[in-house]
Amino acid sequence: MTSGNTTKVAVIGFGYIGSVIGATLATRGCTVIGVDRDSTIVETVMSGRSPFVEDTLEERIAQGSRRGDPRVTTDASQVAGCDVYIITVGTPLSQTFEADTDHVQAAWSAIDPYVSDGSLVIVKSTVPPHTNRGRRGGGVCRQEHRRCLLPGTPRRRHAISEFESLPIIVGGVTERAGLAAKAFWESVLDVDVYGWSAARSSPRW
Ligand SMILES: NC(=O)c1ccc[n+]([C@@H]2O[C@H](COP(=O)([O-])OP(=O)(O)OC[C@H]3O[C@@H](n4cnc5c(N)ncnc54)[C@H](O)[C@@H]3O)[C@@H](O)[C@H]2O)c1
């Protein structure tokens, strides 16, 4: 396990993925400030409990809350001065079956005044290609209306072990951004990190 990491990380959207990432990075020594607009999530985490059922998440949050990490708030101004910003807000399907990136845009706007030159912003939310260039490309599978079998797909309860063991693929809008993201993930997790220059090209690093 990586230790002695002093990186200050903001996690915007402390839902299922955000709380897994935030609590795990806190156990690995990062100072973590989470932001969520849902005050119930904020109150739950700040009282040392987990808002989601997930292996070891409750213990990690309880353990961290004793030293105030992760600290979660509805106030986005609290992210000022962080080294790394990770956006983990939801991207629900819109009525036209496209990924609704409004939450991602809102998260960008909320942190924009506090992100300083050279800080790293990682979008973990699932977004269509080119979203982070300010353009919404296609890339979202669109199906004709038809009868279909609709199974329930409950979340797996292995998000933490997967986050701590599966390789990570990163692609930056610029090569510098991609290399910065690669360096960050390698500094906080013991996993392989592969660089991808763009969604349609070959691995670079
Ligand atoms: N890249 C990955 O490895 C990976 C893996 C799984 C899921 N995802 C993606 O991560 C995203 C989050 O998934 P999830 O399951 O955690 O969703 P979720 O609905 O559990 O959590 C999203 C959270 O974002 C909060 N939120 C929304 N808008 C906000 C805003 N403007 N400011 C602050 N908080 C805001 C919501 O209140 C909610 O708590 C999705 O896009 C999902 O597809 C990515």
The ligand as an SDF file (V2000), in Angstrom:
LIG
                    3D

 44 48  0  0  0  0  0  0  0  0999 V2000
  -14.6000    5.6910  -14.7400 N   0  0  0  0  0  0  0  0  0  0  0  0
  -14.9180    4.6760  -13.9460 C   0  0  0  0  0  0  0  0  0  0  0  0
  -14.0940    3.8610  -13.5660 O   0  0  0  0  0  0  0  0  0  0  0  0
  -16.3440    4.5370  -13.5220 C   0  0  0  0  0  0  0  0  0  0  0  0
  -16.7710    3.3560  -12.9330 C   0  0  0  0  0  0  0  0  0  0  0  0
  -18.0810    3.2850  -12.5920 C   0  0  0  0  0  0  0  0  0  0  0  0
  -18.8940    4.3840  -12.8010 C   0  0  0  0  0  0  0  0  0  0  0  0
  -18.4210    5.4940  -13.3810 N   0  0  0  0  0  0  0  0  0  0  0  0
  -19.2040    6.6810  -13.6310 C   0  0  0  0  0  0  0  0  0  0  0  0
  -19.0990    7.5040  -12.4690 O   0  0  0  0  0  0  0  0  0  0  0  0
  -20.2310    8.3610  -12.4390 C   0  0  0  0  0  0  0  0  0  0  0  0
  -20.8540    8.3250  -11.0580 C   0  0  0  0  0  0  0  0  0  0  0  0
  -21.4730    7.0640  -10.8660 O   0  0  0  0  0  0  0  0  0  0  0  0
  -22.1080    6.7280   -9.4510 P   0  0  0  0  0  0  0  0  0  0  0  0
  -22.5930    5.3430   -9.5670 O   0  0  0  0  0  0  0  0  0  0  0  0
  -21.1730    7.0820   -8.3580 O   0  0  0  0  0  0  0  0  0  0  0  0
  -23.3660    7.7560   -9.4250 O   0  0  0  0  0  0  0  0  0  0  0  0
  -24.1860    8.2430   -8.1430 P   0  0  0  0  0  0  0  0  0  0  0  0
  -25.4980    8.7170   -8.6570 O   0  0  0  0  0  0  0  0  0  0  0  0
  -24.1530    7.2190   -7.0610 O   0  0  0  0  0  0  0  0  0  0  0  0
  -23.3420    9.4960   -7.6050 O   0  0  0  0  0  0  0  0  0  0  0  0
  -23.3110   10.7560   -8.2390 C   0  0  0  0  0  0  0  0  0  0  0  0
  -23.2900   11.8120   -7.1330 C   0  0  0  0  0  0  0  0  0  0  0  0
  -23.0160   13.0770   -7.7270 O   0  0  0  0  0  0  0  0  0  0  0  0
  -23.7400   14.0600   -6.9700 C   0  0  0  0  0  0  0  0  0  0  0  0
  -23.8360   15.2710   -7.7890 N   0  0  0  0  0  0  0  0  0  0  0  0
  -24.5050   15.4580   -8.9550 C   0  0  0  0  0  0  0  0  0  0  0  0
  -24.2940   16.7000   -9.4230 N   0  0  0  0  0  0  0  0  0  0  0  0
  -23.4610   17.3190   -8.5430 C   0  0  0  0  0  0  0  0  0  0  0  0
  -22.8560   18.6040   -8.4940 C   0  0  0  0  0  0  0  0  0  0  0  0
  -23.0570   19.5190   -9.4600 N   0  0  0  0  0  0  0  0  0  0  0  0
  -22.0570   18.8870   -7.4390 N   0  0  0  0  0  0  0  0  0  0  0  0
  -21.8380   17.9790   -6.4670 C   0  0  0  0  0  0  0  0  0  0  0  0
  -22.3790   16.7330   -6.4580 N   0  0  0  0  0  0  0  0  0  0  0  0
  -23.1740   16.4080   -7.4920 C   0  0  0  0  0  0  0  0  0  0  0  0
  -25.0710   13.4000   -6.6700 C   0  0  0  0  0  0  0  0  0  0  0  0
  -25.7300   13.9940   -5.5720 O   0  0  0  0  0  0  0  0  0  0  0  0
  -24.6120   11.9520   -6.3830 C   0  0  0  0  0  0  0  0  0  0  0  0
  -24.3940   11.7270   -4.9990 O   0  0  0  0  0  0  0  0  0  0  0  0
  -21.1540    7.9000  -13.5790 C   0  0  0  0  0  0  0  0  0  0  0  0
  -20.9490    8.7200  -14.7060 O   0  0  0  0  0  0  0  0  0  0  0  0
  -20.6710    6.4940  -13.8410 C   0  0  0  0  0  0  0  0  0  0  0  0
  -20.9640    6.0760  -15.1560 O   0  0  0  0  0  0  0  0  0  0  0  0
  -17.1630    5.6010  -13.7370 C   0  0  0  0  0  0  0  0  0  0  0  0
  1  2  1  0
  2  3  2  0
  2  4  1  0
  4  5  1  0
  4 44  2  0
  5  6  2  0
  6  7  1  0
  7  8  2  0
  8  9  1  0
  8 44  1  0
  9 10  1  0
  9 42  1  0
 10 11  1  0
 11 12  1  0
 11 40  1  0
 12 13  1  0
 13 14  1  0
 14 15  2  0
 14 16  1  0
 14 17  1  0
 17 18  1  0
 18 19  2  0
 18 20  1  0
 18 21  1  0
 21 22  1  0
 22 23  1  0
 23 24  1  0
 23 38  1  0
 24 25  1  0
 25 26  1  0
 25 36  1  0
 26 27  1  0
 26 35  1  0
 27 28  2  0
 28 29  1  0
 29 30  1  0
 29 35  2  0
 30 31  1  0
 30 32  2  0
 32 33  1  0
 33 34  2  0
 34 35  1  0
 36 37  1  0
 36 38  1  0
 38 39  1  0
 40 41  1  0
 40 42  1  0
 42 43  1  0
M  CHG  2   8   1  16  -1
M  END
$$$$
